[in-house]
Amino acid sequence: MQNRRVFLGTAGATLLSVPKISIAQRSVARKLRLVVVANRYHEADGLMAAVCNQMARNPYLSVPYSVDWPRVPSDPPTDSQKPRCLIDVFKTASNKAPLATMEIWCIDDLANTKADSGAKALAMENITNYGSAPDGVVAFGTAGYPGATSFDGCASIGGTIFIHNAANDAAGVHGNWSWEDHMALLVPSKTPALFFSSVSANQTVLNAMSTEMISPKNDPSPVLELIIAADAVGISSVNIPANAQYCDIDTIAISQTKAADAANITSVETTHGVIRSMWPDAPFIYVTAIPNRVCHFLDEARNNYVQEFSSAHNAGVALKYVMPFFVSAIA
């Protein structure tokens, strides 16, 4: 696990220093398409609150446009063919030439999947059909963090995914979704290691994130921070039987992931791996909000607006600051 950082930044520390992007670095003279996919409504709402807020803007990002939010949950969903908003990523804070356009999507906006992994994959075909093949993909959501120490309110970023098939972990009706040749394996990201090292080394950006993060109500982390590492692993348990105990599922998944030689697990949830499977050739990262420790969802986060919103907002803060680094790394 990565050592915790103690942040010393002030509330005004919002300056960025992103690696310079040379036009010669880009293989084609076009804007990159970046797809950000959140799983649930409340996760996407926290993200939107962070990127749409006018008090703390990232000068490397445009004001969101083509905004279609808030959205009222409905069955079937309305406006399922378009993202919640578009945001341009600029070359520099002063040069407003857009290098990439980021699309914010939410699976709950696309279909009522009833938590079925296969239905989520089918719903995300709307994202594929919206434009050209994505040049970069970000999975966004909430997850438990393993271990007894609380990181509640922090955000984690990694690239490697482990997909655990939970179909046989408990009795009950379950789905049968599978990503052929990728189940129960560490699936590395195609995102260059430069992305992770550049963010980790930029104390100004890390301080800026910390000053904008909101402390959750239950068992908050003493230091709100971004946990990011090139070797970070996110676990996604799929095909979970109805009425199964998530603590049991997560415990089994963590054990299997460690057996696959994962040393730095920073996210345990259900959907990042399904998102990863949709565009396997694109550079990928997950940006995870941490509202609770693994096996403590019921007592720390369940149906708790303050806990869930603050955590999703904090991950949204992390995302808005790291996207210029992501573009720089994949351009």
Secondary structure as GFF3:
##gff-version 3
##sequence-region A 1 331
A	DSSP	three_ten_helix	23	25	.	.	.	ID=ss1
A	DSSP	beta_strand	32	38	.	.	.	ID=ss2
A	DSSP	alpha_helix	41	52	.	.	.	ID=ss3
A	DSSP	beta_strand	85	90	.	.	.	ID=ss4
A	DSSP	beta_strand	98	106	.	.	.	ID=ss5
A	DSSP	alpha_helix	107	110	.	.	.	ID=ss6
A	DSSP	alpha_helix	117	123	.	.	.	ID=ss7
A	DSSP	alpha_helix	125	130	.	.	.	ID=ss8
A	DSSP	beta_strand	136	145	.	.	.	ID=ss9
A	DSSP	beta_strand	155	158	.	.	.	ID=ss10
A	DSSP	beta_strand	160	165	.	.	.	ID=ss11
A	DSSP	beta_strand	186	187	.	.	.	ID=ss12
A	DSSP	alpha_helix	193	201	.	.	.	ID=ss13
A	DSSP	alpha_helix	203	212	.	.	.	ID=ss14
A	DSSP	beta_strand	226	228	.	.	.	ID=ss15
A	DSSP	beta_strand	233	238	.	.	.	ID=ss16
A	DSSP	alpha_helix	246	259	.	.	.	ID=ss17
A	DSSP	beta_strand	265	269	.	.	.	ID=ss18
A	DSSP	alpha_helix	272	278	.	.	.	ID=ss19
A	DSSP	beta_strand	284	293	.	.	.	ID=ss20
A	DSSP	alpha_helix	297	300	.	.	.	ID=ss21
A	DSSP	alpha_helix	305	330	.	.	.	ID=ss22
###
